[in-house]
């Protein structure tokens, strides 16, 4: 087990950190990455190394192809192979669709979707050479339930869902497993780091409903599950011989609703989402 190597993106805090620490406890050598927050990344590295495993920290935006290539060049030189990739890096932008700028749309999609796509493209040669590997793409329950005023966050996660289904079919014959994890609300720094549209807040028609929706969202997130629960679920997926393709993790009511949504009429789904938001 100690010879296995896992890479976790977005691992300086919250869910990513919990996942990386859980793998360290299981004896994996761990590579952690985030685009910013170098001090937090190094603190996470120190905590992981306390479990007597090797930990390498790499600061850089995986949405940048040249940065991605640099990191994988380092991985090949230091470790020679990579057994597990957890695509966890993500961010959120909230606001009315109409008022979202082109730059905000690109930043949201580039971080949550394109970055994960580039990571997969970079790791697949390692896994094809080895004849095995696991790719865990972190989606969201918002990737199966579209969330008002977070349309492009939901769109990025819906994109992860479709991309992962196709990737699963392509690489399964090569011995590579692809899984999608759909978290509900967890207590992380994601809530405070979300970029809230001031333009939408001050809009005469959108402002009031947007402010109410975001209050409900933030309250739900602050009362969500501990990140360690997600770390445990992902380690279980990696160690399973036949892992489920999709895994929903989070507050039971969110997981239950996401599971039964396909069986409900759209009018009822619409009413329930409107009631919450």
C-alpha positions, 0 to 999 in steps of 0.5 A: 500500500505504501508504494501507491501514489495518489494525486488530489487537486484542490487539497489545501483545505476542506474536502480536498485536504480531508481526502488527502489526509485519509489516503495518507492514513491508508499508507498512500504517498500523496501529491497535493495541489492547489492554484493559490493559498501556498501557506495552507498547502504547506500546512496540509503537506506537514500534516500528511507527512506526520503519517510517515508517507511521502507528500509532494506539494505543487502550487499551480492552476491546473486549468493552465496546460503548461502548469499541468505538464510541469506537474506530471513531469515532476510526478514521472521523475519522482514517482514513476507512476500514479495510481489514483487521481482525485479531481477535486479542484473547484470554485463557485460563482453565484448570480443571475444567468443574465448578469453573469459576465463572459469572464466569469463563465470562462473562469467557472468552466475552466476551473471546474471542468476544463481543469479536470479534463486536462488532468485526465489527459495528463494522467492517462498515459501513466495509467495506460502504461501500468495497465491500471488506475483509478480516476475519481471526478468530483461532481456535485448533487448540483450536477444532477439538480440544477441550482438557481443563481448558480447556473454555471456551477451546475453546468460545470458539474453536469459537464463532468457527469457527461464527460465521465460517462464517456471516459468510463467507456473508453478506458475501462478496457484498459484496466482504468476505473472512472468514478464520479462522486456527487457531494451534497453540502459539506462544511468547508471554506467553499461557502466563504470563497464563493464569488457572489455577484454584487450586480445581481444583489443590487438588481431591482428584479433579481436582488431580493430573490437572489439574496434569499436563495443565497441565505438558504444555500449558505445556511445549508452548507454551514450545517452540512456534513464534515469533510471527513465523511467524503474522504472515507467514501472516496477511499472506499471507492479506491479500495473496492474491486468493483467500485460504483460509477456514481456515489452520492454523499452528504446530508441524507435528505439531499442524497435521497432527493437526488436519487428519486429525482428521475422518478418524479414529475418535473412539476414536483421537482420544480415545486420542491426546489422553489420551496427550498430556494 
